[in-house]
Amino acid sequence: MDVLLSAVLGELITRSINFIISKYSKPMPLDVKDCLRRLLLRAQVIIDEAMGRHITNQPMLLRLVMLSDAMHRGYYVLDAIRYQHHDEEDAKDQVVSRSSSLSIVNSVKHLCFSSRAALPLKELQETLDNLSSMIRDVNELVLYLASYPRLCSQPYSMHLQLANCMFGCQIEAQLVINFLLNTQPHGAEKLEVLPIVGPRYVGKSTLVANVCKDERVFGHFSNILFFRIHGFTDDEVATFREGCATKLQNHMSDSNKDGRLLVVVELDGDVSEEALNRLFSASRQYVPRGSKIILTSRFDNIVKFGTTKPLNLKHPSREAYWYFFKTLTFGSTDPEMHPRLTHLAMEIAKVQRSCFLDASIVARLLRDNFNGLFWSKVLAFFRCFIQQRVSRFGQHPFDLLGENRIAHIGRMAAPSEDVVIYHQHQRSSEEEVPKIRMDDVIYGSVKPHGKFEVLVWKSQIPPYYSHVYTCEIPAIKNTGAKRKRSMGRGM
């Protein structure tokens, strides 16, 4: 009996010790957050160091992109969990306003939030493990970074690139540079073409313009020519021919006397295959041997004309977009010092469609009105008008804008009114732009009559495009007055 009792007690003690060890050996939620925060800082240091260097190794660039994605995911999860209590407070307020029983509120709140309590820790741990694994994988990469030359230090320019679609495009930029600097075998007659395809406002033109500023590209070609083509009409053919013949932009270098050109053609709209054939026929006739062509378009019918693998640009992931949007919105202000505002900014970012242009517009608006009441109004406005437009038209209004189709956007100052956007276009730095800003129409009290043009965004880096919308605010039909008059005549 004593032996059996000793065995039972021993087993109980052993299990208790194992339980205590397992309980306290695992990191608590606070420890996981702290570890993740430190790893994110380490990842940020590696990425910032890499972005400041000329990296030509494509696998290394790919590893950096994967690390950057993991870092964005880490910041997103950390912020989502850090400000989760604001979601709970909002949900509690909504339940309180709709119920008169406090006991029901408490029970509902307990069911909703206690069931989700284990999820944040699991997600934190998975994110921590993933980022830790990524950093271990790039240990050798860090050692090789020192062998690559540094870029010129231009902090203001780098900030503008973050605000103008160059965010997260390091590998794409290097792929374009590699294509441009790759020299054909002696005597090769084939004209090399790189197609770049992507949705509207994803940063195709901005990527190419900034690549062309690279000193290696700048010195490799005698001339760099830019063309915007709508349908490649006879007039555009003549402009293209004259541009190539007269070498509008002369970048002659001492080491490059062969006159080769870099021709950048931005196709505005869906250009037919016949027009594309005319373009390449003119290119073969007027562009010197050794020259290269970059084609950019929203439509993938240009891919067949490429001589190399096309470059497909996409909108950023939800996590990367939040990182981008938060950086623009808060700037040098620490978001952790404003938890309520950070929560509202995160909710506003969720209802958008990961478009860089939208992020720039809304972030500027929030910066200029840095208070919780205004940000709450903006969030409520977004949620309300998006829900109404989706139920009315069957599609998200931001998706319609991305396709350059007619879209109906609400006005925060007058929720019953619509701003109908008929057309979107870009204007060069030499062209005049409207005085009215889109912000003032959507979020302010400016209300032009008839059809009008508004300035949506003006880029501060090449190619310095201004984004312009053609809009109208339709008059509201007073159906109530008509019904009253018809009833009066019938009496």
Secondary structure, 3 states (H helix, E strand, C coil): CHHHHHHHHHHHHHHHHHHHHHHHHCCCHHHHHHHHHHHHHHHHHHHHHHHCECCCCHHHHHHHHHHHHHHHHHHHHHHHHHCHHHHHHHHHHHHHHHCCCHHHHHHHHHHHHHCCCHHHHHHHHHHHHHHHHHHHHCHHHHHHHCCCCECCCCHHHHHHHHHCCCCCCHHHHHHHHHHHHCCCCCCCCCCEEEEEECCCCCCHHHHHHHHHCCHHHHHHCCEEEEEEECCCCHHHHHHHHHHHHHCCCECCECCECCCCEEEEEEECCCCCHHHHHHHHHHHHHHCCCCCEEEEEECCHHHHHHCCCCCEECCCCCHHHHHHHHHHHHHCCCCHHHCHHHHHHHHHHHHHCCCCHHHHHHHHHHHHHCCCHHHHHHHHHHHHHHHHHHHHHHCCCHHHHHHCCCCEEEECCCCCCCEEEEEEEEEECCCCCCCCCEHHHHHCCCCCCCCEEEEEEEECCCCCCCEEEEEEECCCCCCHHHHHHHHHHHHC
